[in-house]
Amino acid sequence: MLIEAGCDEAGRGCLAGPVVAAAVILPKGFHKGLVDDSKVLSHEERMAAAKIIKKRAIAWAVSVISPEIIDKINILKASMTAMHFAVNQLTKTPGLLVVDGNYFVKYPGIPHKCIVRGDSIIASIAAASILAKTHRDALMVELHQEHPYYGWDRNKGYATAIHRQAILDHGISPYHRKTFAPVQDYVQAELFDY
């Protein structure tokens, strides 16, 4: 039986911060327990699950792609690059990559299978989802200390009403994705505001 690595990303739809991906190889017979789609778990459950995953996984890795790179190559390419970088860092080479979603750029030498809603079906994808989400959330809480008015400790960079209003009130930070609306709208308005 092939050794599978689950792959997933977090932060694809955010206005600010990096996109983060993880790759996880779980041992055969790993009991799913708390390991589920990160979106259905509470913060406390995700943190507890992340500890279990890091302790019990055969191998795991996390990769971060900055907002600057996202703006240069686009979010889809950045997400794929992050997943590839996470696979690169695994200490064991998997025989198959199982990826959340319906699209993946082929990783050299390793076949892959895309699974829609894979983070709610496959334990290794759910584990990758949890590691990507907890890592990214921690980064956004750190960035919140520098720029508290955006509410990143709560919204994690997503386009909430508070975040969008803070962009209008305070402008953008170095961590905003300038190619994402409404950030792009703000940048263009500033360019033409003479």
Secondary structure, 3 states (H helix, E strand, C coil): CCCEEEEEEECCCCCECCEEEEEEECCCCCCCCCCCCHHHCCHHHHHHHHHHHHHHCCEEEEEEECHHHHHHHCHHHHHHHHHHHHHHHCCCCCCEEEEECCCCCCECCECEEEECCHHHCCHHHHHHHHHHHHHHHHHHHHHHHHCHHHCHHHHCCCCCHHHHHHHHHHCCCCCECCCCCCHHHHHHHHHCCC
